């Protein structure tokens, strides 16, 4: 028989190749170029990046707090800044900035530790296109709190550094112009650090450090009004912090030269008036004692004070005989 050629049927379409996203190992998507070409959003486990981020915050906060508490004592004004009218103001400002820096870095350390423990404990999805996405989705409060407290604490550390640099210039060179130049340089460095901090927030919804602080306040208020014991504790913590800030500002206002020295002069004049009044009250008594000493003759000169024509009889009756 003769074979008849039949038209070949079109080949069956090849089965679509599945991306590796269906596999349990989600991180293998990053190495599959076909998935990337297809426009599939690449996700990966961001646990290690998150741990490294909070660990860096922990170490830096610890170092900053240690530096702040080591230099909490202000410089000696009698050596570094003799006779300056702002001595007491700068001393208190140095102590306030040092203690504030230490406490803020201490809070940043604890927040970092809590974030590390929560990340290691798990219980939420750590997959995402970036660590920033995971942080803002799962650990936003921890990330915002650590960032705000760490950066604010390090900025407070620049206060004691500036005061010590100012005192060093005053001690060695006695130049107010050079001291002002040093202070302007330190302020410029602080602003430069702030600009870089704002620039690194480009992958987050926060535009600047101020926006980050506002978000931290919003999250804290949400927790405060959320109810429960944590809300009461957080509300008490914020209240105590606000009271401490107000008292610190009041203590600084007391040492402003035109207020501090006016009260000091008033106290000195009051002490001088009281001393003068006490001295004036003591004068009459001393004058009376002098008059009494003048009126009472001394015993050895009593016989010489008798008149020449008067002689005693020597008897106990005290008779006087006249010749």
WOLIN-V68990 format. One record per pair of residues at least 12 apart in sequence whose ideal C-beta (glycine too) atoms are under 6 Angstrom apart, sorted by sequence separation. I is the first residue (numbers start at 1). GAP is how many residues later the second one is. If there is no record, write none. Layout:
BEGIN
[[I	GAP] [I	GAP]]
END
This chain:
BEGIN
[[20	12] [30	12] [197	12] [29	13] [166	13] [169	13] [30	14] [124	14] [19	16] [26	17] [27	17] [74	17] [165	17] [27	18] [74	20] [19	21] [162	21] [115	24] [162	24] [72	26] [115	27] [68	30] [158	32] [68	33] [69	33] [68	34] [111	34] [112	34] [111	35] [65	37] [108	38] [65	40] [64	41] [65	41] [108	41] [107	42] [108	42] [61	44] [104	45] [151	46] [61	47] [62	47] [61	48] [104	48] [105	48] [104	49] [58	51] [101	52] [58	54] [57	55] [101	55] [100	56] [101	56] [54	58] [97	59] [54	61] [54	62] [97	62] [98	62] [97	63] [148	64] [147	65] [148	65] [94	66] [51	68] [148	68] [50	69] [94	69] [132	71] [144	71] [132	72] [144	72] [90	73] [141	78] [47	79] [46	80] [45	81] [50	81] [45	82] [46	82] [49	82] [43	84] [43	85] [46	85] [43	86] [81	86] [80	87] [46	88] [57	89] [61	89] [64	89] [68	89] [71	89] [81	89] [64	90] [80	91] [75	92] [57	93] [64	93] [26	101] [96	152] [92	159] [92	160] [92	163] [89	166] [88	167] [85	172] [88	172]]
END
